[in-house]
Amino acid sequence: MEDEIGLATRAAWMHFAGGLTQSEVAERLGITRLKAHRLVARAARDGLVRVFIDGEIAECAQMEGALSAAHGLDFCRVVPVLDDDPLPLKALGIVGAQYLKGVLERDEDTLIGVGHGRTLAACADHLMRMPVKRTRFVSLLGGLTRKFSANPHDVIHRLADRTGAEAYVMPVPFIANSVEDRAVLLAQRGVAEVFDLARSASLLFVSIGAVERQASLIATGMIDRADMDQVRRDGGCGEILGWFFDRAGKPVDTEVSHRVLSLELEDLRRSRMIAIAGGVAKVDAIASVLASRMLKGLITDERTARTLIERLERPRGPAPRK
């Protein structure tokens, strides 16, 4: 099996990187053209091939500028959608991996804090294998579910596997049973050290969560449905690293956030935080987090970006009479 994978990798490299036809690949490897075709197809199917395209799409570039100007972003990337999926994981995963690849190649951020979730996991899955020099990764919040099982959308271990980098995980649940339990967990030596490390990260790469019953936080068992219902009643609209914001971008003082094992809100305000998120169900959530001015950068898809911009351009109602 390992020999077959190695052969598929070599065939894909000759075809995609070397520009050889599949007939030429077959001749170089001493195999039939049919087998060469199957090997190249297998490499693409098994994720051994990563495609990055340089250049800008004019409309996407215009939306990037509009979102940056409206929300004070230092960086914005809008990616074309690939299909009609309400959650464009593939498109976001590809461009997110491209962004991470650039960060790792520049080797300026030696400690990167990462969140978790489906979108970030897709980024890690699309990242090509590349050894890093000095970069380390650290979790920004607890990764265990309420049932004390591992988060199925774990990101930091996938990144460590792709890059060979050191990774520091917070061995605690996403949310504690009480505020008192949270304090006890944070006081543990191993946990406190990871939190201190997370505070010193020069870049935070995170996702944005929706406050709804179908949210990923509920589906993965990170938070109870009753807790999410309480957040929504308190006015929560969008979530980032366990902190919730209302439609105006103001933090929601909900009891749930005080039990989340994550960095403090003030720590996040001082950070350079880049979020990647998109999809129909997350428009309200992304808008609320953008309004908070917590982000330095955003990666999203063109449908989501267009909807966000349309909201900005929507005429406001007449001013109330005095």
C-alpha positions as CSV (number, residue, x, y, z in Angstrom):
1,M,0.0,0.0,0.0
2,E,2.8,2.4,0.9
3,D,4.6,1.6,-2.4
4,E,1.3,2.4,-4.3
5,I,0.8,5.7,-2.5
6,G,4.4,6.6,-3.2
7,L,4.0,5.8,-6.9
8,A,0.8,7.8,-7.0
9,T,2.6,10.8,-5.5
10,R,5.4,10.5,-8.0
11,A,3.0,10.2,-10.9
12,A,1.0,13.3,-9.7
13,W,4.2,15.3,-9.3
14,M,5.4,14.5,-12.8
15,H,2.0,15.3,-14.3
16,F,0.9,18.4,-12.4
17,A,4.3,20.0,-11.4
18,G,6.5,18.6,-14.2
19,G,3.9,19.2,-16.9
20,L,4.3,15.7,-18.4
21,T,1.4,14.0,-20.1
22,Q,0.1,10.8,-18.6
23,S,1.7,8.9,-21.5
24,E,5.0,10.5,-20.7
25,V,4.5,9.7,-17.0
26,A,3.8,6.0,-17.9
27,E,7.0,5.9,-19.9
28,R,9.1,7.4,-17.2
29,L,7.7,5.0,-14.5
30,G,7.7,2.0,-16.7
31,I,3.9,1.4,-16.3
32,T,1.0,1.3,-18.7
33,R,-0.9,4.5,-19.6
34,L,-4.0,3.1,-17.9
35,K,-2.1,2.6,-14.7
36,A,-0.6,6.1,-14.9
37,H,-4.1,7.6,-15.4
38,R,-5.3,5.6,-12.3
39,L,-2.4,6.8,-10.2
40,V,-2.9,10.4,-11.1
41,A,-6.6,10.2,-10.4
42,R,-5.9,8.5,-7.0
43,A,-3.5,11.2,-6.0
44,A,-6.1,13.8,-6.7
45,R,-8.9,11.8,-4.9
46,D,-6.8,11.1,-1.8
47,G,-5.8,14.7,-1.3
48,L,-2.2,14.4,-2.3
49,V,-2.6,17.2,-4.8
50,R,-3.1,20.8,-3.6
51,V,-3.9,23.5,-6.2
52,F,-3.1,27.2,-5.6
53,I,-3.9,29.8,-8.2
54,D,-2.2,33.2,-8.2
55,G,-4.1,36.3,-9.4
56,E,-7.1,38.3,-8.3
57,I,-10.7,38.2,-9.4
58,A,-11.9,41.8,-9.9
59,E,-15.3,41.5,-8.1
60,C,-13.8,39.7,-5.2
61,A,-11.0,42.2,-4.8
62,Q,-13.6,45.0,-4.8
63,M,-15.6,43.3,-2.0
64,E,-12.3,42.8,-0.1
65,G,-11.7,46.6,-0.2
66,A,-15.3,47.4,0.8
67,L,-15.3,45.1,3.8
68,S,-11.8,46.3,4.9
69,A,-12.9,49.9,4.8
70,A,-16.2,49.4,6.6
71,H,-14.8,47.3,9.4
72,G,-11.2,48.5,9.9
73,L,-9.6,45.3,8.6
74,D,-5.9,45.1,7.8
75,F,-6.5,42.0,5.7
76,C,-9.5,40.6,3.8
77,R,-9.7,37.7,1.4
78,V,-12.9,36.8,-0.6
79,V,-12.9,33.5,-2.3
80,P,-15.1,32.5,-5.2
81,V,-17.6,29.8,-4.4
82,L,-17.2,26.3,-5.9
83,D,-20.7,24.9,-5.5
84,D,-24.1,25.5,-4.0
85,D,-23.3,24.1,-0.6
86,P,-24.7,26.4,2.1
87,L,-21.4,26.0,4.0
88,P,-18.6,26.4,1.4
89,L,-16.0,24.3,3.3
90,K,-14.0,23.3,0.3
91,A,-13.5,26.9,-1.0
92,L,-12.8,28.3,2.4
93,G,-10.5,25.3,3.2
94,I,-8.4,25.9,0.1
95,V,-7.9,29.7,0.6
96,G,-7.4,29.2,4.4
97,A,-4.7,26.7,3.7
98,Q,-3.1,29.1,1.2
99,Y,-3.1,31.9,3.8
100,L,-1.5,29.6,6.4
101,K,1.1,28.4,3.9
102,G,2.1,32.0,3.3
103,V,2.3,32.7,7.0
104,L,4.5,29.7,7.6
105,E,6.8,30.4,4.7
106,R,7.4,34.0,5.9
107,D,8.4,32.5,9.3
108,E,7.5,35.8,11.1
109,D,4.9,34.4,13.5
110,T,6.7,31.9,15.6
111,L,3.7,31.2,17.8
112,I,0.3,30.8,16.2
113,G,-2.9,30.4,18.3
114,V,-5.7,28.4,16.7
115,G,-9.3,27.8,17.5
116,H,-11.4,24.8,16.3
117,G,-14.4,24.0,14.2
118,R,-15.3,22.6,10.7
119,T,-13.9,25.5,8.7
120,L,-10.5,25.5,10.4
121,A,-10.3,21.7,10.2
122,A,-10.9,22.1,6.4
123,C,-8.0,24.5,6.2
124,A,-5.7,22.1,8.0
125,D,-6.8,19.3,5.7
126,H,-6.0,21.3,2.6
127,L,-2.6,22.5,3.9
128,M,0.2,20.7,2.0
129,R,2.8,18.9,4.1
130,M,5.6,21.4,4.7
131,P,8.2,21.3,7.5
132,V,8.4,24.5,9.5
133,K,11.5,26.2,11.0
134,R,10.5,27.9,14.2
135,T,6.7,28.0,14.2
136,R,4.7,26.5,17.1
137,F,0.9,26.1,17.5
138,V,-1.1,26.6,20.7
139,S,-4.8,26.0,21.4
140,L,-6.8,29.0,22.3
141,L,-9.6,27.2,24.1
142,G,-10.5,23.9,25.6
143,G,-11.0,21.1,23.1
144,L,-12.9,18.5,25.1
145,T,-16.7,18.1,24.8
146,R,-19.1,18.0,27.8
147,K,-18.8,14.2,27.5
148,F,-15.0,14.5,27.8
149,S,-14.4,13.2,24.3
150,A,-12.1,14.8,21.8
151,N,-13.4,17.5,19.5
152,P,-14.2,15.8,16.2
153,H,-13.1,18.9,14.4
154,D,-9.7,19.1,16.1
155,V,-7.4,21.4,14.3
156,I,-4.1,21.8,16.2
157,H,-3.2,18.1,15.9
158,R,-3.9,18.2,12.1
159,L,-1.6,21.2,11.7
160,A,1.1,19.6,13.7
161,D,0.9,16.5,11.6
162,R,1.1,18.5,8.4
163,T,4.0,20.7,9.5
164,G,5.9,18.7,12.1
165,A,5.6,21.8,14.4
166,E,5.3,21.6,18.2
167,A,1.7,21.9,19.4
168,Y,0.4,22.8,22.8
169,V,-3.1,21.6,23.6
170,M,-5.4,22.8,26.4
171,P,-6.4,19.6,28.1
172,V,-9.7,20.9,29.4
173,P,-13.3,21.0,28.3
174,F,-14.6,23.8,26.2
175,I,-17.0,24.8,28.9
176,A,-16.9,24.1,32.7
177,N,-19.9,23.1,34.7
178,S,-19.6,26.3,36.8
179,V,-17.6,29.4,37.2
180,E,-15.9,27.9,40.2
181,D,-14.9,24.8,38.2
182,R,-13.4,27.0,35.6
183,A,-11.2,28.7,38.2
184,V,-10.0,25.4,39.5
185,L,-9.1,24.2,36.0
186,L,-7.3,27.4,35.2
187,A,-5.2,27.1,38.4
188,Q,-3.8,23.8,37.4
189,R,-0.1,24.1,36.5
190,G,-0.1,22.5,33.1
191,V,-3.3,24.3,32.0
192,A,-2.1,27.7,33.3
193,E,1.2,27.4,31.3
194,V,-0.7,26.7,28.1
195,F,-2.9,29.7,28.7
196,D,0.1,31.9,29.3
197,L,1.6,30.7,26.1
198,A,-1.7,31.4,24.2
199,R,-1.6,35.0,25.4
200,S,1.8,35.5,23.9
201,A,0.8,34.2,20.4
202,S,1.5,36.8,17.7
203,L,-1.3,35.5,15.4
204,L,-4.7,34.0,16.3
205,F,-6.4,32.0,13.5
206,V,-10.0,31.4,14.5
207,S,-13.5,30.7,13.1
208,I,-16.9,32.4,13.9
209,G,-19.8,30.4,15.3
210,A,-23.5,31.0,14.8
211,V,-25.9,31.1,17.8
212,E,-28.5,28.6,16.7
213,R,-29.7,25.1,17.5
214,Q,-27.9,23.7,14.4
215,A,-24.6,25.3,15.4
216,S,-21.4,23.3,15.3
217,L,-20.8,23.9,19.0
218,I,-24.0,21.9,19.8
219,A,-23.5,19.3,17.1
220,T,-20.1,18.4,18.5
221,G,-21.3,18.4,22.1
222,M,-19.1,21.4,23.1
223,I,-22.1,23.2,24.6
224,D,-25.6,22.1,25.7
225,R,-28.6,23.2,23.7
226,A,-30.0,24.8,26.8
227,D,-26.9,26.9,27.2
228,M,-27.1,28.1,23.6
229,D,-30.8,28.9,24.0
230,Q,-29.9,31.1,27.0
231,V,-27.2,32.9,25.0
232,R,-29.8,33.6,22.3
233,R,-32.2,35.0,24.9
234,D,-29.5,37.2,26.2
235,G,-29.1,38.7,22.8
236,G,-26.2,36.6,21.4
237,C,-25.8,36.6,17.6
238,G,-22.2,35.6,16.8
239,E,-19.5,33.7,18.7
240,I,-15.7,33.7,18.6
241,L,-13.6,31.7,21.0
242,G,-16.5,31.3,23.4
243,W,-17.4,35.0,23.5
244,F,-20.7,36.1,22.2
245,F,-21.7,39.4,20.5
246,D,-25.1,41.0,19.8
247,R,-26.1,42.5,16.4
248,A,-24.4,45.8,17.3
249,G,-21.1,44.0,18.0
250,K,-21.3,44.5,21.8
251,P,-20.2,41.6,24.1
252,V,-23.1,39.8,25.6
253,D,-22.7,39.4,29.3
254,T,-24.0,35.9,29.5
255,E,-23.3,33.4,32.2
256,V,-22.1,30.8,29.6
257,S,-19.1,32.9,28.5
258,H,-17.9,33.1,32.1
259,R,-17.6,29.2,32.1
260,V,-15.8,28.9,28.8
261,L,-12.2,27.8,29.0
262,S,-10.8,30.5,26.7
263,L,-8.7,33.6,26.7
264,E,-10.2,36.7,28.3
265,L,-11.9,39.2,26.2
266,E,-9.2,41.8,26.9
267,D,-6.5,39.4,25.7
268,L,-8.4,39.0,22.4
269,R,-8.8,42.8,22.0
270,R,-5.0,43.2,22.1
271,S,-4.3,40.4,19.7
272,R,-3.9,40.1,15.9
273,M,-6.9,37.9,15.1
274,I,-7.8,36.6,11.7
275,A,-11.1,34.8,11.3
276,I,-12.3,32.5,8.5
277,A,-16.0,31.9,8.1
278,G,-18.7,31.8,5.5
279,G,-22.1,30.4,4.5
280,V,-25.7,31.4,4.6
281,A,-26.2,30.4,8.2
282,K,-23.3,32.5,9.5
283,V,-24.0,35.9,7.9
284,D,-25.6,37.3,11.1
285,A,-22.8,35.9,13.2
286,I,-20.0,37.3,11.0
287,A,-21.7,40.7,10.9
288,S,-21.9,40.8,14.7
289,V,-18.2,39.9,15.1
290,L,-17.2,42.4,12.4
291,A,-19.2,45.1,14.2
292,S,-17.2,44.4,17.4
293,R,-14.0,45.5,15.7
294,M,-12.2,42.6,17.3
295,L,-10.8,41.3,14.0
296,K,-7.7,42.4,12.1
297,G,-8.6,40.2,9.2
298,L,-11.3,38.1,7.6
299,I,-11.4,35.3,5.0
300,T,-14.9,34.5,3.6
301,D,-16.7,33.5,0.4
302,E,-18.2,35.8,-2.2
303,R,-21.8,35.0,-1.4
304,T,-21.3,35.9,2.2
305,A,-19.2,38.9,1.4
306,R,-21.9,40.2,-1.0
307,T,-24.6,39.8,1.6
308,L,-22.5,41.6,4.2
309,I,-21.9,44.5,1.8
310,E,-25.6,44.7,0.8
311,R,-26.4,45.2,4.5
312,L,-24.0,48.0,4.7
313,E,-25.5,49.7,1.6
314,R,-29.1,49.2,2.8
315,P,-30.6,52.6,3.5
316,R,-31.3,53.4,7.1
317,G,-34.8,54.4,8.2
318,P,-35.6,58.0,9.0
319,A,-34.3,59.5,12.2
320,P,-36.8,59.3,15.1
321,R,-38.8,62.5,15.7
322,K,-37.9,64.5,18.9
